[in-house]
Amino acid sequence: MSIWQFNLRHLAAAANIAELGTINAAALAVNLSQPAITQALGRIEAQLGLPLFERRHNGMVPTEAAGVLVPRIRAALTHIASPHVTMARLRALLALADAGSYAGASIITGLSLPSLHRAVNDLALAMRRPLVVRRGKGVMLTEAGTLVARRFRLARGELETGLSEIAALNGHETRRIAIGAMPLSRARVLPAAVTRFLRRHPNVRISITEGARSDLVEPLRNGTLDLMIGALREPLVEPEFAQRALFRDMPAVIGRKGHPLEATAPGLADLARYPWTIAARGAPLRDSWERLFSEAGCPPPPVPVESGSVMTIRQILIDSDFLTLLSPDQVEVELQAGWLARIADLPPALGRTIGVTTRAGWRPTRLQDQFFADLDWAAGQVGG
């Protein structure tokens, strides 16, 4: 079941029926006739395979299906924020934003080029602002178009989530959870949570996008990702995000097995004599490393290699006397295999909080709530 099969105005009418209690009141709210709304509601319920309302002599009573779908419709309409947006216009702009050309958008949607041009042009006229500009054979979104596309992606996500929850009520659990994973979360917590979750929900699809926080922020902001797991920012600088802690991580100084400082209880002056490879400035781990030396009044050592890749760092350490700062969980296998060694621990105040970042106001589904519970369980195993 695709959201593109539905009429956005009819969905808005269903949301108004739930809020106002009668078809007549909803007809006045969306400027449709009562027979038209009755027919539209019947079509929506047929598409869903479930009734949204119980028809009673004193009005319309929302069913369980309406209880999960209507809040998603309202959220989508809030993101869209315009009465002039139709499903065709929403789809056309998103396809154009993803493809970068009308030809590509036609391939994605199966719609004709004239239909796409007309939908985007009508949307721009209705919103009284240019949404795309030509660039050679392709097009790119204007600043206004980029903002509109971001809101449309969030609206699409809400509607798709609503339909997946309806499918679950029909006995078809097919939800997809999209996760952005920063390096530490991939070591133990995320894999443990995913495997535990999938034992109970084998039909749910988990999509994991790996990267640094800077790579994951925009996909989270525009709804491509549902959540992001990794080191939290303290304080959080993006007002459109919300954070939830999972556990406190204590990084350690790591070097190769047989490093000159191994088993020597080195001081900062000893650590500063060796080159380091560590994440770039702005990462919480780099901040902890800089504080380690600055709070002791010791000049920081050179960092010839800046990298957030554990695989790259591991090989550099194994082949040299470089040092790094990592969570022992991230190199647990290498430590157990005797390739790397734990050289020194950090003061407790230099730990970092690992947690989940979502969009502020984002409402998880029942399945996503269960996944969060599995994340909490996995974090407890690490903390224990």
Residue pairs with C-beta under 8 A, 6 or more apart in sequence:
1 47
1 48
1 163
1 166
1 167
2 163
3 87
3 156
3 159
3 160
3 163
4 87
4 91
5 47
6 44
6 47
6 87
6 159
7 40
7 86
7 87
8 80
8 85
8 86
8 87
8 90
9 30
9 32
9 40
9 86
10 37
10 40
10 41
10 43
10 44
11 44
11 73
11 76
11 159
12 30
12 73
12 77
13 26
13 27
13 29
13 30
13 32
13 37
13 40
13 41
14 26
14 40
14 41
14 44
14 52
14 66
14 69
14 70
14 73
15 70
15 73
15 74
15 77
16 25
16 26
16 29
16 30
17 23
17 25
17 26
17 37
17 41
17 52
17 53
17 60
18 52
18 53
18 60
18 62
18 66
18 70
20 26
20 29
21 59
21 60
22 59
22 60
23 34
23 37
23 38
23 41
23 60
24 34
26 37
27 33
27 34
27 36
27 37
30 37
32 40
41 52
41 53
44 52
45 51
45 52
48 65
48 69
48 163
48 166
49 166
49 170
50 63
50 65
50 166
50 169
50 170
51 63
51 65
52 62
52 63
52 65
52 66
52 69
52 70
53 60
53 61
53 62
53 63
53 66
54 60
54 61
54 63
62 70
64 169
65 166
65 169
68 162
68 165
68 166
68 169
69 162
69 163
69 165
69 166
71 162
71 363
72 158
72 159
72 161
72 162
72 165
73 158
73 159
73 162
75 155
75 158
75 363
76 154
76 155
76 156
76 158
76 159
76 162
77 155
79 151
79 152
79 154
79 155
79 158
80 90
80 151
80 152
80 155
81 151
82 126
82 127
84 123
84 126
84 127
85 123
85 126
85 152
86 119
88 115
88 119
89 119
89 120
89 122
89 123
89 126
90 152
90 155
90 156
91 109
91 111
91 119
92 105
92 109
92 111
92 115
92 116
92 119
92 120
92 123
93 119
93 120
93 123
93 131
93 145
93 148
93 149
93 152
94 149
94 152
94 153
94 156
95 104
95 105
95 108
95 109
95 111
95 116
96 102
96 105
96 116
96 120
96 132
96 139
96 141
97 141
97 145
97 146
97 149
98 104
98 105
98 108
99 105
99 107
99 108
100 138
100 139
100 140
101 137
101 138
101 139
102 113
102 116
102 117
102 139
103 113
105 111
105 116
106 112
106 113
106 116
109 116
120 131
120 132
123 131
124 130
124 131
124 132
127 144
127 148
129 142
129 144
130 142
130 144
130 145
131 141
131 142
131 144
131 145
131 148
132 139
132 140
132 141
132 142
132 145
133 139
133 140
133 142
141 149
149 222
150 221
150 222
150 223
153 222
153 223
153 224
154 222
154 223
154 359
156 223
157 223
161 175
161 365
164 174
164 175
164 176
164 365
165 175
165 365
165 366
167 173
167 174
167 175
168 174
168 175
168 366
168 367
172 203
173 201
173 203
173 204
173 367
174 203
174 204
174 205
175 204
175 205
175 365
175 367
175 368
176 204
176 205
176 206
176 207
177 204
177 205
177 206
177 207
177 226
177 227
177 367
177 368
177 371
178 207
178 209
178 224
178 225
178 226
178 227
179 190
179 206
179 207
179 208
179 209
179 225
179 226
179 227
179 228
179 229
180 208
180 209
180 211
180 216
180 219
180 220
180 225
180 227
180 228
180 229
180 230
181 190
181 208
181 209
181 210
181 211
181 228
181 229
181 230
182 211
182 212
182 213
182 216
182 228
182 229
182 230
182 231
183 212
183 230
183 308
183 309
183 310
183 330
184 230
184 231
184 249
184 327
184 329
184 330
184 354
185 229
185 230
185 354
186 210
187 327
187 329
187 330
187 332
188 329
188 332
188 378
188 381
188 382
189 229
189 246
189 247
189 354
189 375
189 378
189 379
189 382
190 208
190 229
190 375
190 378
192 374
192 377
192 378
192 381
193 371
193 374
193 375
193 377
193 378
194 206
194 208
194 374
196 374
196 377
196 378
197 204
197 206
197 370
197 371
197 374
198 204
198 206
200 370
201 367
201 370
204 367
209 216
209 219
209 225
212 279
212 283
212 308
213 228
213 230
213 231
213 233
213 283
214 282
216 225
216 228
217 228
217 238
219 225
220 227
220 228
220 241
220 357
220 358
220 359
221 238
221 240
221 241
221 359
223 359
226 358
226 362
226 364
226 368
227 356
227 357
227 358
227 368
228 356
228 357
228 358
229 246
229 354
229 355
229 356
229 357
229 375
230 354
230 357
231 249
231 283
231 284
231 285
231 352
231 353
231 354
232 243
232 245
232 284
232 352
232 353
232 354
232 355
232 357
233 243
233 284
234 284
234 353
236 242
236 243
236 357
239 360
240 359
240 360
241 357
241 358
241 359
241 360
242 357
242 358
242 359
242 360
242 361
242 362
243 355
243 356
243 357
244 355
244 356
244 357
244 358
245 353
245 354
245 355
246 353
246 354
246 355
246 356
246 375
246 376
246 379
247 353
247 354
247 355
247 379
247 380
247 382
247 383
248 351
248 352
248 353
248 354
248 383
249 327
249 329
249 351
249 352
249 353
249 354
250 327
250 345
250 346
250 348
250 351
251 285
251 288
251 325
251 326
251 327
251 346
251 350
251 351
251 352
252 325
252 326
252 327
252 328
252 342
252 343
252 344
252 345
252 346
253 271
253 323
253 324
253 325
253 342
253 343
253 344
253 345
253 346
254 317
254 323
254 324
254 325
254 326
254 328
254 331
254 335
254 340
254 341
254 342
254 343
255 261
255 262
255 274
255 317
255 321
255 322
255 323
255 324
255 340
255 341
255 343
256 317
256 318
256 319
256 320
256 321
256 339
256 340
256 341
257 338
257 339
257 340
257 341
258 341
259 321
259 323
259 341
259 343
260 321
261 270
261 271
261 274
261 323
261 343
261 344
262 341
262 343
264 270
265 344
266 343
266 344
268 292
268 293
268 296
268 298
269 298
271 301
271 323
271 343
271 344
272 293
272 298
272 299
272 300
272 301
273 301
274 301
274 321
274 322
274 323
275 301
275 302
275 303
275 304
275 305
275 320
275 321
275 322
275 323
276 289
276 301
276 302
276 303
276 304
276 322
276 323
276 324
276 325
277 303
277 304
277 305
277 306
277 307
277 312
277 313
277 316
277 317
277 322
277 323
277 324
278 285
278 286
278 289
278 303
278 306
278 307
278 313
278 324
278 325
279 285
279 286
279 306
279 307
279 308
280 286
280 306
280 308
283 308
284 352
285 325
285 326
285 352
288 325
288 346
288 350
288 351
288 352
289 300
289 325
290 300
291 350
292 325
292 346
292 347
292 350
293 299
293 300
293 301
294 300
301 323
305 312
305 316
305 322
307 313
307 316
310 326
310 330
310 331
313 324
313 326
314 331
314 334
314 339
314 340
316 322
316 324
317 323
317 324
317 340
318 334
318 339
318 340
323 343
325 346
328 335
328 342
329 382
331 340
334 340
335 341
335 342
354 379
356 372
356 375
358 364
364 372
